[in-house]
Amino acid sequence: MPGTGLNSAVDAQQFLAAVDRSEEMARLLAQAQRQKSLLIFGPEGVGKTRLLQAFVKTQPRILHVPRAQSPRDILMSLIAELRRLAGPGINLPTDVASLNTGSLKGVVQRALAQESFLIALDHVAGPSRVVTGLIKDLNYFDRTPVIFVARTPHMEDIGALQPMCAGRSERLELKDFLPPVALEFARREAQSTALWASNLDDVLRSLVEWSNGNPGSIIQMIKMAHLPRYHAGDQIKVHVLYLDYRMGRRE
């Protein structure tokens, strides 16, 4: 495949830095230290959630919301996190299930005013005006920094949240792997799942090209490659696999 760079060597350190997103993690840690909000965005399957989860483990004072969907869901998740992390000076109601959204918001805001936390919101996709307003209120002019993950690379989908992260230093774009790294990633994934075929190397090169180096797509296609219907003798029917992948047949 001329021009793809798939034959370039990737040393172990370079590979681990790319796969573990060490450069992006350093950006996240620096932003947290500066007490500034950050928007993480990029294509589906690029590893945004994985990066956020790894980051959350490094922060002792972070309120993690795995799915930032409705205002009530966000607030209930934040209260659960506050119960886990808040000091004895913060009194949280015993029964919050019966409270309306406005009351839940008051509970969270009072807690945030008493102690310093960082909020991490995952799966923020095309938020409604109500969700956007809630996030901005919780942030309150950067008093409580918010790290949020947009589920789409399209900036218009996060609309009014953009002013919270207006500067380039407040946005972190995750990109697909470069071809040599993607190929090494595919080889290691195939090895770890015990995938074998006489044409495996050609298969992996095709998957890297078709996925544009997207790690989530590579993982999914390698998972599909284990299914008997994509095997003919000792070879993998890679074009059939790819057509099924594109058509959404991924069981």
C-alpha positions as CSV (number, residue, x, y, z in Angstrom):
1,M,0.0,0.0,0.0
2,P,2.1,2.9,-1.2
3,G,1.9,6.1,0.8
4,T,0.2,4.6,3.9
5,G,3.5,4.4,5.9
6,L,2.4,1.0,7.2
7,N,6.0,-0.4,6.9
8,S,7.4,2.3,9.2
9,A,8.9,0.8,12.4
10,V,7.2,1.7,15.7
11,D,9.4,1.3,18.8
12,A,7.8,0.2,22.1
13,Q,8.0,3.6,23.7
14,Q,6.4,5.4,20.8
15,F,3.6,2.7,20.6
16,L,2.8,2.9,24.3
17,A,2.8,6.7,24.2
18,A,0.3,6.7,21.4
19,V,-2.0,4.0,22.7
20,D,-1.9,5.1,26.3
21,R,-2.4,8.7,25.2
22,S,0.4,9.9,27.5
23,E,0.6,13.3,25.8
24,E,-3.2,13.8,26.1
25,M,-3.1,12.7,29.7
26,A,-0.4,15.2,30.4
27,R,-2.7,17.9,29.0
28,L,-5.6,16.7,31.2
29,L,-3.4,16.7,34.3
30,A,-2.1,20.2,33.6
31,Q,-5.6,21.5,33.1
32,A,-6.8,20.0,36.3
33,Q,-3.9,21.6,38.1
34,R,-4.8,24.9,36.6
35,Q,-8.4,24.4,37.7
36,K,-9.7,25.1,34.2
37,S,-12.4,23.4,32.2
38,L,-11.6,21.2,29.2
39,L,-13.6,19.8,26.3
40,I,-12.5,16.4,24.9
41,F,-13.7,15.6,21.4
42,G,-12.9,13.4,18.5
43,P,-14.5,10.6,16.3
44,E,-16.4,7.7,17.8
45,G,-14.1,4.9,18.9
46,V,-11.0,7.0,19.2
47,G,-10.7,6.4,23.0
48,K,-12.2,9.4,24.7
49,T,-14.0,7.5,27.4
50,R,-11.0,5.3,28.1
51,L,-8.8,8.4,28.5
52,L,-11.3,10.0,30.8
53,Q,-11.6,6.9,32.9
54,A,-7.8,6.7,33.3
55,F,-7.7,10.4,34.2
56,V,-10.5,10.0,36.8
57,K,-8.3,7.4,38.7
58,T,-5.6,10.0,39.2
59,Q,-7.9,12.6,40.8
60,P,-8.9,12.2,44.4
61,R,-11.4,15.1,44.2
62,I,-13.3,14.4,41.0
63,L,-17.1,13.9,40.6
64,H,-17.4,11.5,37.7
65,V,-20.7,11.3,35.7
66,P,-20.4,8.4,33.2
67,R,-23.5,9.4,31.3
68,A,-24.4,13.1,31.1
69,Q,-27.8,12.8,29.7
70,S,-30.8,14.5,31.5
71,P,-30.3,17.1,34.2
72,R,-31.8,14.8,36.8
73,D,-29.5,11.9,35.9
74,I,-26.5,14.3,36.1
75,L,-27.5,15.7,39.5
76,M,-28.3,12.2,41.0
77,S,-24.8,11.0,39.8
78,L,-23.2,14.0,41.3
79,I,-24.9,13.5,44.7
80,A,-23.8,9.9,44.7
81,E,-20.2,11.0,44.1
82,L,-20.5,13.7,46.8
83,R,-21.6,11.0,49.3
84,R,-18.5,9.1,48.5
85,L,-16.0,12.1,48.6
86,A,-17.5,14.9,50.6
87,G,-16.2,15.8,54.0
88,P,-18.2,15.8,57.3
89,G,-19.0,19.5,56.8
90,I,-21.3,18.8,53.9
91,N,-24.8,17.6,54.9
92,L,-26.6,15.8,52.1
93,P,-30.3,14.9,52.4
94,T,-30.9,11.2,53.2
95,D,-33.7,10.8,50.7
96,V,-33.0,12.7,47.4
97,A,-35.2,10.5,45.1
98,S,-38.3,12.4,46.0
99,L,-36.7,15.8,45.3
100,N,-37.4,17.7,42.1
101,T,-34.6,18.8,39.8
102,G,-34.5,22.3,41.2
103,S,-34.0,21.0,44.7
104,L,-31.4,18.5,43.6
105,K,-29.5,21.3,41.8
106,G,-29.6,23.3,45.1
107,V,-28.1,20.4,47.0
108,V,-25.2,20.0,44.6
109,Q,-24.5,23.8,44.3
110,R,-24.4,24.2,48.1
111,A,-21.9,21.3,48.3
112,L,-19.7,22.7,45.5
113,A,-19.7,26.1,47.4
114,Q,-18.3,24.4,50.5
115,E,-15.6,22.2,49.1
116,S,-13.5,22.2,45.9
117,F,-14.1,19.5,43.4
118,L,-13.5,18.8,39.7
119,I,-16.5,17.5,37.6
120,A,-16.0,15.0,34.8
121,L,-19.0,14.5,32.4
122,D,-18.9,11.7,29.8
123,H,-21.3,11.1,26.9
124,V,-22.3,14.8,26.4
125,A,-24.1,14.6,23.1
126,G,-26.1,17.4,21.6
127,P,-27.2,18.7,25.0
128,S,-30.5,20.4,25.4
129,R,-30.7,24.0,26.6
130,V,-31.6,22.7,30.0
131,V,-28.6,20.4,30.3
132,T,-26.4,23.2,28.9
133,G,-27.7,25.6,31.5
134,L,-27.1,23.1,34.3
135,I,-23.5,22.5,33.3
136,K,-22.8,26.2,33.1
137,D,-24.4,26.8,36.4
138,L,-22.3,24.1,38.1
139,N,-19.2,25.6,36.5
140,Y,-20.2,29.1,37.7
141,F,-17.5,31.0,35.9
142,D,-14.8,28.3,36.5
143,R,-15.4,28.0,40.2
144,T,-15.8,24.3,39.7
145,P,-13.9,23.2,36.6
146,V,-15.7,20.8,34.3
147,I,-14.0,18.2,32.1
148,F,-16.6,17.1,29.5
149,V,-16.5,14.6,26.7
150,A,-18.5,15.4,23.5
151,R,-19.8,12.2,21.8
152,T,-19.2,13.7,18.4
153,P,-16.4,15.6,16.7
154,H,-18.9,18.3,15.5
155,M,-18.6,21.4,17.5
156,E,-22.1,22.6,16.7
157,D,-23.4,19.6,18.7
158,I,-22.2,21.1,22.0
159,G,-23.6,24.5,21.1
160,A,-23.7,26.9,24.1
161,L,-21.0,24.9,26.0
162,Q,-18.3,26.2,23.6
163,P,-17.8,29.5,25.5
164,M,-16.7,27.4,28.6
165,C,-13.8,26.2,26.5
166,A,-13.2,29.0,24.1
167,G,-9.4,28.9,24.1
168,R,-7.3,26.4,22.2
169,S,-5.7,25.3,25.5
170,E,-9.2,24.4,26.8
171,R,-9.9,21.9,24.0
172,L,-8.4,18.5,23.5
173,E,-8.9,16.7,20.3
174,L,-8.2,12.9,20.2
175,K,-7.2,11.7,16.7
176,D,-7.0,8.3,15.2
177,F,-3.7,6.5,15.2
178,L,-1.2,7.1,12.5
179,P,-0.8,4.1,10.2
180,P,2.3,2.5,11.7
181,V,0.9,2.8,15.2
182,A,-2.5,1.5,14.1
183,L,-0.9,-1.5,12.4
184,E,1.1,-2.4,15.6
185,F,-2.1,-1.9,17.6
186,A,-4.0,-4.3,15.3
187,R,-1.2,-6.9,15.5
188,R,-1.2,-6.8,19.3
189,E,-5.0,-7.0,19.4
190,A,-5.0,-10.0,17.1
191,Q,-2.4,-11.7,19.2
192,S,-4.2,-11.0,22.5
193,T,-7.4,-12.5,21.1
194,A,-5.6,-15.5,19.5
195,L,-6.7,-14.6,16.0
196,W,-4.9,-16.5,13.3
197,A,-5.1,-16.9,9.5
198,S,-2.6,-17.6,6.8
199,N,-3.5,-14.1,5.3
200,L,-3.6,-12.4,8.7
201,D,-1.0,-9.8,7.9
202,D,-2.8,-8.7,4.8
203,V,-6.1,-8.7,6.7
204,L,-4.7,-6.4,9.4
205,R,-3.2,-4.0,6.9
206,S,-6.6,-3.8,5.2
207,L,-8.4,-3.2,8.5
208,V,-6.0,-0.4,9.4
209,E,-6.6,1.2,6.0
210,W,-10.4,0.9,6.1
211,S,-10.6,2.1,9.7
212,N,-8.4,5.1,9.1
213,G,-6.5,4.1,12.2
214,N,-9.6,4.3,14.5
215,P,-8.8,1.9,17.4
216,G,-12.5,1.2,18.2
217,S,-13.1,0.2,14.6
218,I,-10.0,-2.0,14.5
219,I,-11.1,-3.8,17.7
220,Q,-14.6,-4.4,16.4
221,M,-13.5,-5.8,13.1
222,I,-10.9,-8.1,14.8
223,K,-13.7,-9.3,17.0
224,M,-15.8,-10.0,13.9
225,A,-12.9,-11.8,12.3
226,H,-13.2,-14.6,14.9
227,L,-16.6,-15.6,13.6
228,P,-16.7,-18.7,11.5
229,R,-18.7,-17.1,8.7
230,Y,-15.7,-15.0,7.8
231,H,-13.3,-17.9,7.4
232,A,-12.7,-20.0,4.3
233,G,-10.1,-22.7,5.1
234,D,-7.2,-21.1,6.8
235,Q,-8.0,-17.6,5.4
236,I,-10.2,-14.7,6.5
237,K,-12.7,-13.3,4.0
238,V,-11.7,-9.8,4.8
239,H,-13.8,-8.0,2.2
240,V,-17.0,-9.8,3.3
241,L,-16.2,-8.9,6.9
242,Y,-15.7,-5.2,6.0
243,L,-18.9,-5.0,4.0
244,D,-20.8,-6.5,7.0
245,Y,-19.0,-4.0,9.3
246,R,-20.1,-1.1,7.1
247,M,-23.7,-2.4,7.0
248,G,-23.8,-2.6,10.8
249,R,-23.8,-6.4,11.1
250,R,-21.5,-6.6,14.1
251,E,-22.9,-9.3,16.3
